[in-house]
Amino acid sequence: MKKYYPLEFKTKVAKEAIKSSCKSEIARQYHLSSIIVYRWIREFKEGKFNRHY
């Protein structure tokens, strides 16, 4: 089953990971897959987290 995370949480994790030299550590800190964190970083940089619904 796919888990959904709030946009605010994704943004927080992406910003922390961008600042960090070790993305995997941020993933472990939040109990996430590093693949998810890298995807959120990419989406954040592409502006996908700036949408207003």
C-alpha positions in Angstrom: 0.0 0.0 0.0 1.3 3.4 -1.0 1.9 5.9 1.9 1.1 9.5 1.4 3.0 12.3 3.0 1.8 15.9 3.5 3.4 18.5 1.2 4.8 20.3 4.3 6.7 17.2 5.4 8.1 16.5 1.9 9.3 20.1 1.7 10.9 19.9 5.1 12.8 16.7 4.3 13.8 17.9 0.9 15.3 21.2 2.3 17.2 19.4 5.0 18.5 16.9 2.5 19.7 19.6 0.2 21.6 21.2 3.0 23.1 17.9 4.2 26.1 16.2 2.7 24.7 12.8 3.5 21.2 12.3 2.0 21.0 8.8 3.4 21.3 10.0 6.9 18.3 12.3 6.5 16.4 9.3 5.0 17.3 7.2 8.1 16.4 10.0 10.5 12.8 10.1 9.1 12.6 6.3 8.4 12.3 6.8 4.7 13.9 5.2 1.7 16.8 7.2 0.3 15.1 6.8 -3.1 12.1 8.7 -1.8 14.3 11.5 -0.4 16.2 11.9 -3.7 12.8 12.0 -5.6 11.5 14.7 -3.2 14.7 16.7 -3.7 14.3 16.6 -7.5 10.6 17.5 -7.3 11.4 20.4 -4.9 14.0 21.7 -7.3 11.6 21.4 -10.2 9.1 23.5 -8.3 6.5 20.8 -7.9 6.1 21.6 -4.2 5.0 25.2 -5.0 1.5 24.3 -6.2 -1.5 25.8 -4.6 -4.7 23.8 -4.6 
